[in-house]
Amino acid sequence: MPNVIVEPEEGGTFAAIQNKRVIARGDTQLAAGEKAHDLRPNDHVVAARVRSRDDGGPDKFRHMFGPKRKSR
């Protein structure tokens, strides 16, 4: 499965997106990331780091959550 990407939405909320579909929303980046991690525990959750760039896009992604480890 591809990464889950948490991106800002218009209106100040955040959406967690996987395969071009919103799987979770939150008032903060962390809240959206946590909800997405609960729904997709085996996938990486990354957040778009938004900075001013000439092309207008985010410059990097920050790692938020990795796959949950299995208990032994």
mmCIF file as gemmi writes it, N, C-alpha and C atoms, coordinates in Angstrom:
data_model
loop_
_atom_site.group_PDB
_atom_site.id
_atom_site.type_symbol
_atom_site.label_atom_id
_atom_site.label_alt_id
_atom_site.label_comp_id
_atom_site.label_asym_id
_atom_site.label_entity_id
_atom_site.label_seq_id
_atom_site.pdbx_PDB_ins_code
_atom_site.Cartn_x
_atom_site.Cartn_y
_atom_site.Cartn_z
_atom_site.occupancy
_atom_site.B_iso_or_equiv
_atom_site.pdbx_formal_charge
_atom_site.auth_seq_id
_atom_site.auth_asym_id
_atom_site.pdbx_PDB_model_num
ATOM 1 N N . MET Axp A 1 ? 0.833 -1.181 0 1 0 ? 1 A 1
ATOM 2 C CA . MET Axp A 1 ? 0 0 0 1 0 ? 1 A 1
ATOM 3 C C . MET Axp A 1 ? 0.88 1.248 0 1 0 ? 1 A 1
ATOM 4 N N . PRO Axp A 2 ? 0.466 2.275 -0.697 1 0 ? 2 A 1
ATOM 5 C CA . PRO Axp A 2 ? 1.214 3.534 -0.677 1 0 ? 2 A 1
ATOM 6 C C . PRO Axp A 2 ? 1.064 4.248 0.657 1 0 ? 2 A 1
ATOM 7 N N . ASN Axp A 3 ? 1.929 5.206 0.881 1 0 ? 3 A 1
ATOM 8 C CA . ASN Axp A 3 ? 1.875 6.011 2.093 1 0 ? 3 A 1
ATOM 9 C C . ASN Axp A 3 ? 0.549 6.744 2.216 1 0 ? 3 A 1
ATOM 10 N N . VAL Axp A 4 ? 0.205 7.06 3.453 1 0 ? 4 A 1
ATOM 11 C CA . VAL Axp A 4 ? -0.91 7.947 3.756 1 0 ? 4 A 1
ATOM 12 C C . VAL Axp A 4 ? -0.296 9.333 3.927 1 0 ? 4 A 1
ATOM 13 N N . ILE Axp A 5 ? -0.827 10.317 3.22 1 0 ? 5 A 1
ATOM 14 C CA . ILE Axp A 5 ? -0.286 11.666 3.26 1 0 ? 5 A 1
ATOM 15 C C . ILE Axp A 5 ? -1.293 12.596 3.92 1 0 ? 5 A 1
ATOM 16 N N . VAL Axp A 6 ? -0.861 13.315 4.949 1 0 ? 6 A 1
ATOM 17 C CA . VAL Axp A 6 ? -1.712 14.274 5.648 1 0 ? 6 A 1
ATOM 18 C C . VAL Axp A 6 ? -1.417 15.651 5.057 1 0 ? 6 A 1
ATOM 19 N N . GLU Axp A 7 ? -2.454 16.277 4.504 1 0 ? 7 A 1
ATOM 20 C CA . GLU Axp A 7 ? -2.306 17.567 3.838 1 0 ? 7 A 1
ATOM 21 C C . GLU Axp A 7 ? -3.326 18.565 4.379 1 0 ? 7 A 1
ATOM 22 N N . PRO Axp A 8 ? -2.996 19.858 4.345 1 0 ? 8 A 1
ATOM 23 C CA . PRO Axp A 8 ? -3.972 20.866 4.776 1 0 ? 8 A 1
ATOM 24 C C . PRO Axp A 8 ? -5.1 21.002 3.764 1 0 ? 8 A 1
ATOM 25 N N . GLU Axp A 9 ? -6.289 21.294 4.279 1 0 ? 9 A 1
ATOM 26 C CA . GLU Axp A 9 ? -7.456 21.549 3.43 1 0 ? 9 A 1
ATOM 27 C C . GLU Axp A 9 ? -7.849 23.015 3.583 1 0 ? 9 A 1
ATOM 28 N N . GLU Axp A 10 ? -8.675 23.479 2.679 1 0 ? 10 A 1
ATOM 29 C CA . GLU Axp A 10 ? -9.211 24.83 2.827 1 0 ? 10 A 1
ATOM 30 C C . GLU Axp A 10 ? -10.081 24.861 4.071 1 0 ? 10 A 1
ATOM 31 N N . GLY Axp A 11 ? -10.021 25.931 4.788 1 0 ? 11 A 1
ATOM 32 C CA . GLY Axp A 11 ? -10.81 26.047 6.007 1 0 ? 11 A 1
ATOM 33 C C . GLY Axp A 11 ? -10.022 25.712 7.259 1 0 ? 11 A 1
ATOM 34 N N . GLY Axp A 12 ? -8.755 25.327 7.112 1 0 ? 12 A 1
ATOM 35 C CA . GLY Axp A 12 ? -7.906 25.089 8.268 1 0 ? 12 A 1
ATOM 36 C C . GLY Axp A 12 ? -7.901 23.683 8.821 1 0 ? 12 A 1
ATOM 37 N N . THR Axp A 13 ? -8.606 22.747 8.2 1 0 ? 13 A 1
ATOM 38 C CA . THR Axp A 13 ? -8.575 21.365 8.668 1 0 ? 13 A 1
ATOM 39 C C . THR Axp A 13 ? -7.526 20.585 7.875 1 0 ? 13 A 1
ATOM 40 N N . PHE Axp A 14 ? -7.338 19.325 8.261 1 0 ? 14 A 1
ATOM 41 C CA . PHE Axp A 14 ? -6.357 18.472 7.598 1 0 ? 14 A 1
ATOM 42 C C . PHE Axp A 14 ? -7.014 17.167 7.166 1 0 ? 14 A 1
ATOM 43 N N . ALA Axp A 15 ? -6.558 16.634 6.032 1 0 ? 15 A 1
ATOM 44 C CA . ALA Axp A 15 ? -7.086 15.382 5.499 1 0 ? 15 A 1
ATOM 45 C C . ALA Axp A 15 ? -5.955 14.395 5.315 1 0 ? 15 A 1
ATOM 46 N N . ALA Axp A 16 ? -6.209 13.143 5.671 1 0 ? 16 A 1
ATOM 47 C CA . ALA Axp A 16 ? -5.276 12.049 5.426 1 0 ? 16 A 1
ATOM 48 C C . ALA Axp A 16 ? -5.735 11.353 4.144 1 0 ? 16 A 1
ATOM 49 N N . ILE Axp A 17 ? -4.853 11.308 3.158 1 0 ? 17 A 1
ATOM 50 C CA . ILE Axp A 17 ? -5.208 10.831 1.824 1 0 ? 17 A 1
ATOM 51 C C . ILE Axp A 17 ? -4.359 9.61 1.46 1 0 ? 17 A 1
ATOM 52 N N . GLN Axp A 18 ? -5.018 8.59 0.93 1 0 ? 18 A 1
ATOM 53 C CA . GLN Axp A 18 ? -4.333 7.4 0.417 1 0 ? 18 A 1
ATOM 54 C C . GLN Axp A 18 ? -5.024 7 -0.873 1 0 ? 18 A 1
ATOM 55 N N . ASN Axp A 19 ? -4.246 6.774 -1.907 1 0 ? 19 A 1
ATOM 56 C CA . ASN Axp A 19 ? -4.79 6.414 -3.222 1 0 ? 19 A 1
ATOM 57 C C . ASN Axp A 19 ? -5.819 7.432 -3.707 1 0 ? 19 A 1
ATOM 58 N N . LYS Axp A 20 ? -5.525 8.71 -3.51 1 0 ? 20 A 1
ATOM 59 C CA . LYS Axp A 20 ? -6.367 9.828 -3.948 1 0 ? 20 A 1
ATOM 60 C C . LYS Axp A 20 ? -7.738 9.869 -3.268 1 0 ? 20 A 1
ATOM 61 N N . ARG Axp A 21 ? -7.856 9.192 -2.118 1 0 ? 21 A 1
ATOM 62 C CA . ARG Axp A 21 ? -9.114 9.194 -1.357 1 0 ? 21 A 1
ATOM 63 C C . ARG Axp A 21 ? -8.853 9.651 0.061 1 0 ? 21 A 1
ATOM 64 N N . VAL Axp A 22 ? -9.753 10.449 0.585 1 0 ? 22 A 1
ATOM 65 C CA . VAL Axp A 22 ? -9.645 10.893 1.97 1 0 ? 22 A 1
ATOM 66 C C . VAL Axp A 22 ? -10.084 9.75 2.872 1 0 ? 22 A 1
ATOM 67 N N . ILE Axp A 23 ? -9.189 9.354 3.794 1 0 ? 23 A 1
ATOM 68 C CA . ILE Axp A 23 ? -9.537 8.27 4.715 1 0 ? 23 A 1
ATOM 69 C C . ILE Axp A 23 ? -9.787 8.784 6.128 1 0 ? 23 A 1
ATOM 70 N N . ALA Axp A 24 ? -9.325 10.015 6.433 1 0 ? 24 A 1
ATOM 71 C CA . ALA Axp A 24 ? -9.546 10.597 7.757 1 0 ? 24 A 1
ATOM 72 C C . ALA Axp A 24 ? -9.381 12.109 7.668 1 0 ? 24 A 1
ATOM 73 N N . ARG Axp A 25 ? -10.057 12.808 8.589 1 0 ? 25 A 1
ATOM 74 C CA . ARG Axp A 25 ? -9.934 14.259 8.695 1 0 ? 25 A 1
ATOM 75 C C . ARG Axp A 25 ? -9.725 14.622 10.158 1 0 ? 25 A 1
ATOM 76 N N . GLY Axp A 26 ? -9.102 15.767 10.383 1 0 ? 26 A 1
ATOM 77 C CA . GLY Axp A 26 ? -8.904 16.241 11.742 1 0 ? 26 A 1
ATOM 78 C C . GLY Axp A 26 ? -8.706 17.739 11.764 1 0 ? 26 A 1
ATOM 79 N N . ASP Axp A 27 ? -8.885 18.317 12.957 1 0 ? 27 A 1
ATOM 80 C CA . ASP Axp A 27 ? -8.687 19.757 13.124 1 0 ? 27 A 1
ATOM 81 C C . ASP Axp A 27 ? -7.202 20.122 13.102 1 0 ? 27 A 1
ATOM 82 N N . THR Axp A 28 ? -6.346 19.153 13.446 1 0 ? 28 A 1
ATOM 83 C CA . THR Axp A 28 ? -4.904 19.365 13.418 1 0 ? 28 A 1
ATOM 84 C C . THR Axp A 28 ? -4.257 18.279 12.573 1 0 ? 28 A 1
ATOM 85 N N . GLN Axp A 29 ? -3.011 18.521 12.193 1 0 ? 29 A 1
ATOM 86 C CA . GLN Axp A 29 ? -2.267 17.53 11.423 1 0 ? 29 A 1
ATOM 87 C C . GLN Axp A 29 ? -2.127 16.239 12.236 1 0 ? 29 A 1
ATOM 88 N N . LEU Axp A 30 ? -1.837 16.384 13.512 1 0 ? 30 A 1
ATOM 89 C CA . LEU Axp A 30 ? -1.66 15.223 14.372 1 0 ? 30 A 1
ATOM 90 C C . LEU Axp A 30 ? -2.952 14.418 14.505 1 0 ? 30 A 1
ATOM 91 N N . ALA Axp A 31 ? -4.084 15.088 14.68 1 0 ? 31 A 1
ATOM 92 C CA . ALA Axp A 31 ? -5.361 14.39 14.822 1 0 ? 31 A 1
ATOM 93 C C . ALA Axp A 31 ? -5.691 13.595 13.563 1 0 ? 31 A 1
ATOM 94 N N . ALA Axp A 32 ? -5.496 14.182 12.4 1 0 ? 32 A 1
ATOM 95 C CA . ALA Axp A 32 ? -5.756 13.471 11.145 1 0 ? 32 A 1
ATOM 96 C C . ALA Axp A 32 ? -4.792 12.3 10.985 1 0 ? 32 A 1
ATOM 97 N N . GLY Axp A 33 ? -3.529 12.511 11.36 1 0 ? 33 A 1
ATOM 98 C CA . GLY Axp A 33 ? -2.531 11.443 11.269 1 0 ? 33 A 1
ATOM 99 C C . GLY Axp A 33 ? -2.837 10.28 12.198 1 0 ? 33 A 1
ATOM 100 N N . GLU Axp A 34 ? -3.263 10.581 13.419 1 0 ? 34 A 1
ATOM 101 C CA . GLU Axp A 34 ? -3.6 9.52 14.369 1 0 ? 34 A 1
ATOM 102 C C . GLU Axp A 34 ? -4.801 8.709 13.902 1 0 ? 34 A 1
ATOM 103 N N . LYS Axp A 35 ? -5.821 9.378 13.381 1 0 ? 35 A 1
ATOM 104 C CA . LYS Axp A 35 ? -6.994 8.665 12.871 1 0 ? 35 A 1
ATOM 105 C C . LYS Axp A 35 ? -6.608 7.761 11.703 1 0 ? 35 A 1
ATOM 106 N N . ALA Axp A 36 ? -5.772 8.284 10.806 1 0 ? 36 A 1
ATOM 107 C CA . ALA Axp A 36 ? -5.332 7.493 9.656 1 0 ? 36 A 1
ATOM 108 C C . ALA Axp A 36 ? -4.504 6.293 10.113 1 0 ? 36 A 1
ATOM 109 N N . HIS Axp A 37 ? -3.657 6.501 11.12 1 0 ? 37 A 1
ATOM 110 C CA . HIS Axp A 37 ? -2.817 5.411 11.629 1 0 ? 37 A 1
ATOM 111 C C . HIS Axp A 37 ? -3.67 4.321 12.276 1 0 ? 37 A 1
ATOM 112 N N . ASP Axp A 38 ? -4.744 4.724 12.947 1 0 ? 38 A 1
ATOM 113 C CA . ASP Axp A 38 ? -5.661 3.738 13.528 1 0 ? 38 A 1
ATOM 114 C C . ASP Axp A 38 ? -6.363 2.931 12.435 1 0 ? 38 A 1
ATOM 115 N N . LEU Axp A 39 ? -6.701 3.593 11.32 1 0 ? 39 A 1
ATOM 116 C CA . LEU Axp A 39 ? -7.388 2.909 10.22 1 0 ? 39 A 1
ATOM 117 C C . LEU Axp A 39 ? -6.455 2.054 9.37 1 0 ? 39 A 1
ATOM 118 N N . ARG Axp A 40 ? -5.219 2.508 9.211 1 0 ? 40 A 1
ATOM 119 C CA . ARG Axp A 40 ? -4.233 1.812 8.367 1 0 ? 40 A 1
ATOM 120 C C . ARG Axp A 40 ? -2.956 1.574 9.162 1 0 ? 40 A 1
ATOM 121 N N . PRO Axp A 41 ? -2.987 0.678 10.165 1 0 ? 41 A 1
ATOM 122 C CA . PRO Axp A 41 ? -1.842 0.513 11.07 1 0 ? 41 A 1
ATOM 123 C C . PRO Axp A 41 ? -0.588 -0.056 10.398 1 0 ? 41 A 1
ATOM 124 N N . ASN Axp A 42 ? -0.707 -0.66 9.236 1 0 ? 42 A 1
ATOM 125 C CA . ASN Axp A 42 ? 0.449 -1.254 8.573 1 0 ? 42 A 1
ATOM 126 C C . ASN Axp A 42 ? 1.081 -0.349 7.524 1 0 ? 42 A 1
ATOM 127 N N . ASP Axp A 43 ? 0.599 0.879 7.391 1 0 ? 43 A 1
ATOM 128 C CA . ASP Axp A 43 ? 1.121 1.807 6.392 1 0 ? 43 A 1
ATOM 129 C C . ASP Axp A 43 ? 1.831 2.978 7.062 1 0 ? 43 A 1
ATOM 130 N N . HIS Axp A 44 ? 2.731 3.597 6.334 1 0 ? 44 A 1
ATOM 131 C CA . HIS Axp A 44 ? 3.422 4.794 6.818 1 0 ? 44 A 1
ATOM 132 C C . HIS Axp A 44 ? 2.496 5.992 6.666 1 0 ? 44 A 1
ATOM 133 N N . VAL Axp A 45 ? 2.504 6.865 7.664 1 0 ? 45 A 1
ATOM 134 C CA . VAL Axp A 45 ? 1.746 8.115 7.607 1 0 ? 45 A 1
ATOM 135 C C . VAL Axp A 45 ? 2.766 9.246 7.582 1 0 ? 45 A 1
ATOM 136 N N . VAL Axp A 46 ? 2.684 10.086 6.56 1 0 ? 46 A 1
ATOM 137 C CA . VAL Axp A 46 ? 3.596 11.227 6.427 1 0 ? 46 A 1
ATOM 138 C C . VAL Axp A 46 ? 2.781 12.507 6.307 1 0 ? 46 A 1
ATOM 139 N N . ALA Axp A 47 ? 3.393 13.614 6.709 1 0 ? 47 A 1
ATOM 140 C CA . ALA Axp A 47 ? 2.721 14.908 6.637 1 0 ? 47 A 1
ATOM 141 C C . ALA Axp A 47 ? 3.438 15.795 5.641 1 0 ? 47 A 1
ATOM 142 N N . ALA Axp A 48 ? 2.674 16.49 4.828 1 0 ? 48 A 1
ATOM 143 C CA . ALA Axp A 48 ? 3.242 17.44 3.887 1 0 ? 48 A 1
ATOM 144 C C . ALA Axp A 48 ? 3.754 18.64 4.669 1 0 ? 48 A 1
ATOM 145 N N . ARG Axp A 49 ? 5.02 18.981 4.484 1 0 ? 49 A 1
ATOM 146 C CA . ARG Axp A 49 ? 5.592 20.157 5.13 1 0 ? 49 A 1
ATOM 147 C C . ARG Axp A 49 ? 5.497 21.295 4.133 1 0 ? 49 A 1
ATOM 148 N N . VAL Axp A 50 ? 4.704 22.271 4.437 1 0 ? 50 A 1
ATOM 149 C CA . VAL Axp A 50 ? 4.44 23.346 3.489 1 0 ? 50 A 1
ATOM 150 C C . VAL Axp A 50 ? 5.404 24.495 3.751 1 0 ? 50 A 1
ATOM 151 N N . ARG Axp A 51 ? 6.069 24.906 2.71 1 0 ? 51 A 1
ATOM 152 C CA . ARG Axp A 51 ? 6.966 26.059 2.763 1 0 ? 51 A 1
ATOM 153 C C . ARG Axp A 51 ? 6.781 26.847 1.483 1 0 ? 51 A 1
ATOM 154 N N . SER Axp A 52 ? 7.237 28.062 1.497 1 0 ? 52 A 1
ATOM 155 C CA . SER Axp A 52 ? 7.154 28.889 0.296 1 0 ? 52 A 1
ATOM 156 C C . SER Axp A 52 ? 8.18 28.396 -0.716 1 0 ? 52 A 1
ATOM 157 N N . ARG Axp A 53 ? 7.708 27.928 -1.851 1 0 ? 53 A 1
ATOM 158 C CA . ARG Axp A 53 ? 8.579 27.498 -2.937 1 0 ? 53 A 1
ATOM 159 C C . ARG Axp A 53 ? 8.143 28.194 -4.202 1 0 ? 53 A 1
ATOM 160 N N . ASP Axp A 54 ? 9.051 28.256 -5.143 1 0 ? 54 A 1
ATOM 161 C CA . ASP Axp A 54 ? 8.741 28.923 -6.405 1 0 ? 54 A 1
ATOM 162 C C . ASP Axp A 54 ? 7.59 28.252 -7.147 1 0 ? 54 A 1
ATOM 163 N N . ASP Axp A 55 ? 7.524 26.904 -7.081 1 0 ? 55 A 1
ATOM 164 C CA . ASP Axp A 55 ? 6.457 26.195 -7.788 1 0 ? 55 A 1
ATOM 165 C C . ASP Axp A 55 ? 5.191 26.055 -6.95 1 0 ? 55 A 1
ATOM 166 N N . GLY Axp A 56 ? 5.229 26.511 -5.687 1 0 ? 56 A 1
ATOM 167 C CA . GLY Axp A 56 ? 4.037 26.512 -4.845 1 0 ? 56 A 1
ATOM 168 C C . GLY Axp A 56 ? 3.744 25.223 -4.12 1 0 ? 56 A 1
ATOM 169 N N . GLY Axp A 57 ? 4.55 24.161 -4.334 1 0 ? 57 A 1
ATOM 170 C CA . GLY Axp A 57 ? 4.289 22.874 -3.693 1 0 ? 57 A 1
ATOM 171 C C . GLY Axp A 57 ? 5.052 22.709 -2.394 1 0 ? 57 A 1
ATOM 172 N N . PRO Axp A 58 ? 4.708 21.679 -1.602 1 0 ? 58 A 1
ATOM 173 C CA . PRO Axp A 58 ? 5.457 21.414 -0.372 1 0 ? 58 A 1
ATOM 174 C C . PRO Axp A 58 ? 6.871 20.935 -0.722 1 0 ? 58 A 1
ATOM 175 N N . ASP Axp A 59 ? 7.845 21.257 0.132 1 0 ? 59 A 1
ATOM 176 C CA . ASP Axp A 59 ? 9.214 20.904 -0.211 1 0 ? 59 A 1
ATOM 177 C C . ASP Axp A 59 ? 9.605 19.506 0.236 1 0 ? 59 A 1
ATOM 178 N N . LYS Axp A 60 ? 8.984 18.971 1.267 1 0 ? 60 A 1
ATOM 179 C CA . LYS Axp A 60 ? 9.329 17.641 1.775 1 0 ? 60 A 1
ATOM 180 C C . LYS Axp A 60 ? 8.12 17.062 2.493 1 0 ? 60 A 1
ATOM 181 N N . PHE Axp A 61 ? 8.274 15.806 2.881 1 0 ? 61 A 1
ATOM 182 C CA . PHE Axp A 61 ? 7.285 15.168 3.736 1 0 ? 61 A 1
ATOM 183 C C . PHE Axp A 61 ? 7.966 14.809 5.048 1 0 ? 61 A 1
ATOM 184 N N . ARG Axp A 62 ? 7.234 14.921 6.142 1 0 ? 62 A 1
ATOM 185 C CA . ARG Axp A 62 ? 7.739 14.531 7.458 1 0 ? 62 A 1
ATOM 186 C C . ARG Axp A 62 ? 7.089 13.222 7.849 1 0 ? 62 A 1
ATOM 187 N N . HIS Axp A 63 ? 7.877 12.319 8.384 1 0 ? 63 A 1
ATOM 188 C CA . HIS Axp A 63 ? 7.371 11.038 8.85 1 0 ? 63 A 1
ATOM 189 C C . HIS Axp A 63 ? 6.595 11.253 10.144 1 0 ? 63 A 1
ATOM 190 N N . MET Axp A 64 ? 5.378 10.731 10.218 1 0 ? 64 A 1
ATOM 191 C CA . MET Axp A 64 ? 4.576 10.847 11.437 1 0 ? 64 A 1
ATOM 192 C C . MET Axp A 64 ? 4.5 9.515 12.173 1 0 ? 64 A 1
ATOM 193 N N . PHE Axp A 65 ? 4.044 8.487 11.475 1 0 ? 65 A 1
ATOM 194 C CA . PHE Axp A 65 ? 3.871 7.174 12.076 1 0 ? 65 A 1
ATOM 195 C C . PHE Axp A 65 ? 4.334 6.107 11.092 1 0 ? 65 A 1
ATOM 196 N N . GLY Axp A 66 ? 4.957 5.07 11.613 1 0 ? 66 A 1
ATOM 197 C CA . GLY Axp A 66 ? 5.331 3.92 10.796 1 0 ? 66 A 1
ATOM 198 C C . GLY Axp A 66 ? 4.384 2.767 11.07 1 0 ? 66 A 1
ATOM 199 N N . PRO Axp A 67 ? 4.593 1.649 10.413 1 0 ? 67 A 1
ATOM 200 C CA . PRO Axp A 67 ? 3.747 0.485 10.676 1 0 ? 67 A 1
ATOM 201 C C . PRO Axp A 67 ? 3.852 0.071 12.144 1 0 ? 67 A 1
ATOM 202 N N . LYS Axp A 68 ? 2.741 -0.347 12.711 1 0 ? 68 A 1
ATOM 203 C CA . LYS Axp A 68 ? 2.747 -0.821 14.099 1 0 ? 68 A 1
ATOM 204 C C . LYS Axp A 68 ? 3.478 -2.152 14.157 1 0 ? 68 A 1
ATOM 205 N N . ARG Axp A 69 ? 4.26 -2.308 15.211 1 0 ? 69 A 1
ATOM 206 C CA . ARG Axp A 69 ? 4.999 -3.553 15.39 1 0 ? 69 A 1
ATOM 207 C C . ARG Axp A 69 ? 4.075 -4.614 15.966 1 0 ? 69 A 1
ATOM 208 N N . LYS Axp A 70 ? 4.312 -5.837 15.538 1 0 ? 70 A 1
ATOM 209 C CA . LYS Axp A 70 ? 3.516 -6.948 16.057 1 0 ? 70 A 1
ATOM 210 C C . LYS Axp A 70 ? 4.082 -7.391 17.391 1 0 ? 70 A 1
ATOM 211 N N . SER Axp A 71 ? 3.201 -7.736 18.319 1 0 ? 71 A 1
ATOM 212 C CA . SER Axp A 71 ? 3.626 -8.221 19.626 1 0 ? 71 A 1
ATOM 213 C C . SER Axp A 71 ? 4.154 -9.633 19.501 1 0 ? 71 A 1
ATOM 214 N N . ARG Axp A 72 ? 5.127 -9.925 20.337 1 0 ? 72 A 1
ATOM 215 C CA . ARG Axp A 72 ? 5.68 -11.293 20.329 1 0 ? 72 A 1
ATOM 216 C C . ARG Axp A 72 ? 5.033 -12.136 21.357 1 0 ? 72 A 1
